[in-house]
Amino acid sequence: MLVLTRKANESIQIGDDIEVKILAIEGEQIKLGINAPKNVDIHRKEVYLAIQEENNVAAQDASLDALTKLTLQLETKQNDKE
């Protein structure tokens, strides 16, 4: 992990397209401003983790649905043969 020290109104550049600027320091909180292309998703870490968890649950549910449909199709084909 790269660790940098910045003061208010200073920034760091990530690649060519992303700038992170320290807008204010108030006690234990720091206000950040982030300039990035619209195609770059920016989330607080806890929000990002919640999105990932929801995506994992949705993927598992979708897989279960697909497996259920496939089972029904196979049962139907088996019954048609009999």
C-alpha positions in Angstrom: 0.0 0.0 0.0 1.3 3.4 -1.0 0.9 5.9 1.9 1.0 9.6 1.1 0.7 12.7 3.3 -1.4 15.6 1.9 -2.7 18.8 3.3 -6.1 20.5 2.6 -6.4 21.6 -1.0 -3.6 19.2 -2.1 -4.3 16.3 -4.4 -3.0 13.0 -5.8 -3.2 11.8 -9.3 -4.1 8.2 -10.2 -3.2 7.4 -13.7 -4.2 10.0 -16.3 -7.9 10.3 -15.4 -8.4 10.2 -11.7 -7.6 13.0 -9.2 -8.3 12.7 -5.5 -8.3 16.1 -3.7 -8.3 16.8 0.1 -11.1 19.4 0.4 -11.1 19.8 4.1 -9.8 18.2 7.4 -12.3 18.5 10.3 -11.2 16.7 13.4 -11.0 13.0 12.6 -12.8 13.4 9.3 -11.4 14.2 5.9 -13.5 15.4 3.0 -12.3 14.1 -0.4 -13.2 15.3 -3.8 -12.7 12.7 -6.6 -12.6 13.6 -10.3 -12.9 10.5 -12.5 -14.4 9.5 -15.8 -18.1 8.6 -15.7 -17.3 5.0 -16.5 -15.4 4.6 -13.2 -17.6 3.5 -10.3 -16.7 5.3 -7.0 -18.2 4.0 -3.8 -17.5 4.1 -0.1 -15.9 0.7 0.9 -18.9 -0.4 3.0 -21.3 0.4 0.0 -19.0 -1.5 -2.4 -18.9 -4.5 -0.1 -22.7 -4.5 0.2 -23.1 -4.3 -3.6 -20.7 -7.2 -4.0 -22.6 -9.3 -1.5 -25.9 -8.6 -3.2 -24.4 -9.5 -6.6 -23.2 -12.8 -5.1 -26.6 -13.6 -3.6 -28.3 -12.7 -6.9 -25.8 -14.9 -8.9 -26.5 -17.9 -6.5 -30.3 -17.4 -6.8 -30.0 -17.2 -10.6 -28.0 -20.4 -10.7 -30.6 -22.1 -8.5 -33.4 -21.0 -10.8 -31.5 -22.2 -13.8 -30.8 -25.6 -12.2 -34.5 -25.9 -11.3 -35.6 -25.2 -14.8 -33.1 -27.6 -16.2 -34.2 -30.3 -13.8 -37.8 -29.8 -14.9 -36.9 -30.0 -18.6 -35.0 -33.2 -18.1 -37.9 -34.7 -16.1 -40.3 -33.7 -18.9 -38.0 -35.3 -21.5 -37.7 -38.4 -19.4 -41.5 -38.6 -19.0 -42.0 -38.2 -22.7 -39.8 -41.1 -23.5 -41.8 -43.4 -21.2 
